[in-house]
Amino acid sequence: MHNLKKVAYVLVLIGALNWGLVGIFGFDLVTAIVGSFPMLVSIVYVVIGLSSLYLLIGRTKKCSCSKDECTCKIDVNKKEETEGLSE
């Protein structure tokens, strides 16, 4: 997994946990951490939102690997599924 994707997963996880805290306890973790800088809070939320879009777009993109050396397993899994059906 690429480093950018790992960072995006962590940011989306933090965002999800933050919204869970807001919904259950009314506690905004991001504001608690950087609360004295409202512009920074907005930047953090934008970065988390962009991370979720990056992951969403990455899920809909087709595999660009060669079928023999696929590292993302998209084409390999489809090939295995279709081979299993033909037997």
C-alpha positions, -999 to 999 in steps of 0.1 A, spaced: 0 0 0 13 34 -9 22 58 19 -3 84 7 -30 58 9 -20 49 44 -21 85 55 -55 89 38 -69 59 58 -56 73 90 -71 107 84 -105 92 74 -104 70 105 -97 101 127 -125 119 110 -149 91 115 -139 88 152 -143 125 156 -178 125 142 -187 95 164 -176 115 194 -196 146 183 -227 125 177 -225 105 210 -209 129 235 -211 163 217 -173 165 220 -153 177 189 -118 163 192 -103 183 164 -116 216 179 -103 205 213 -68 199 198 -65 230 176 -94 250 190 -76 284 193 -70 283 156 -103 282 138 -87 284 104 -66 253 112 -97 234 123 -112 241 89 -80 230 71 -80 198 91 -116 191 80 -109 199 44 -78 175 44 -99 147 60 -126 153 33 -101 152 5 -86 120 19 -120 104 18 -125 115 -18 -90 101 -27 -99 67 -12 -133 67 -29 -118 76 -63 -91 49 -58 -118 23 -52 -135 30 -85 -103 31 -105 -95 0 -125 -62 -19 -119 -33 -7 -140 -10 -35 -131 -1 -63 -154 -22 -94 -148 8 -116 -139 23 -91 -114 -8 -73 -100 -1 -58 -66 -36 -44 -60 -53 -78 -65 -83 -64 -85 -77 -82 -117 -63 -113 -100 -94 -118 -79 -117 -114 -109 -96 -139 -129 -98 -164 -101 -136 -160 -98 -142 -165 -135 -119 -196 -135 -138 -211 -107 -171 -207 -125 -159 -224 -157 -149 -256 -138 
